[in-house]
Amino acid sequence: MGSIRTPVDVDSQEHLELIARVGLSWRELRRAATTTLMREHIFGTGDGALEPGQMDTLDLLVQQPSWRMGDLAEKLRVDPSTATRAVQRLVNMGLAERLSGKDDGRVVQVAVTDDGRKRHNLVSSRRLELMKVIFKNFTEEERVDLAHLLEKLVASIDSALKEVST
């Protein structure tokens, strides 16, 4: 991956075709990630199965002893009511618990339970095993490049969203 940048004619047919290819790949990634087979393999089946958003929440909850709901919503990139619903589902499943704030009882905090940590470990290991199988088809250099480019894509999306919202 070179670091030399050349000016790009963003309106050229070649550039627009490349953007279309990326858009189609993005759509297919989204579709693949939500297929029943992948969801069931990673998140489980039946009443105890997690949804991707619930796992996103667990991914954060295990990172620190507790979270203020507002901070959790911000980190999840969702509005507070969406975070509240996600947490409520985890509480109902016994995977998280609500706590009163240490300094202010009006502040709601949420923490992962022991069962939640166990479930997170199980799902994380399934996810990792699937990623290992997926990445067998990539060279080491391609894996490094892909990780870098995906991180850059996320940062570019964040930047673009800030730009268009102002």
C-alpha positions, 0 to 999 in steps of 0.5 A, a space after each residue: 500500500 503506497 502512501 503517495 497520493 495523487 489528485 482524484 477526479 471524483 466525477 470521472 467515470 472510473 472513480 464513480 464506478 469504483 465508488 459503486 463497487 464499494 457501495 455494492 460490497 458494503 451492501 453485500 457485507 451487510 446482507 452477509 452479516 445478517 444472514 440467518 446462518 451467520 447470526 445463529 452460528 455467532 449469537 446462538 439460537 432460540 430464546 437465548 439468542 442475542 441480536 447483533 446490537 445486544 452483542 455490541 452493548 455487551 462488547 462495551 459493558 465488559 470493558 469497564 465496571 459500569 457505564 452511565 447510560 448517556 456514555 453508553 449510548 454515545 459509544 454505541 452511536 445510538 440515541 439514548 432511547 435505543 441504548 435504553 431498549 438494548 440494555 433492558 433486553 440484556 437486563 431481562 436476560 440476566 446479562 446486565 444490571 442497572 445500578 444507581 450512580 455512586 455520586 448521584 442516585 438519579 444517574 442510571 448506570 449499567 454493568 455486565 453480570 457474571 452471566 453476561 460476561 460468560 455469554 460475551 466470552 462464548 459469543 466472542 470465541 464463536 465470532 473469532 473462530 469464524 473470522 479465522 476461517 474467513 481470513 484464511 483466504 487472505 495473505 498477511 499483507 492483505 489482512 494488515 491492509 484491510 484492517 488499516 483501510 477499514 479503520 480509515 473508512 470508519 474514521 472517514 465516515 465519522 468525518 463525513 457525517 460531521 461535515 454534512 450535519 453542520 
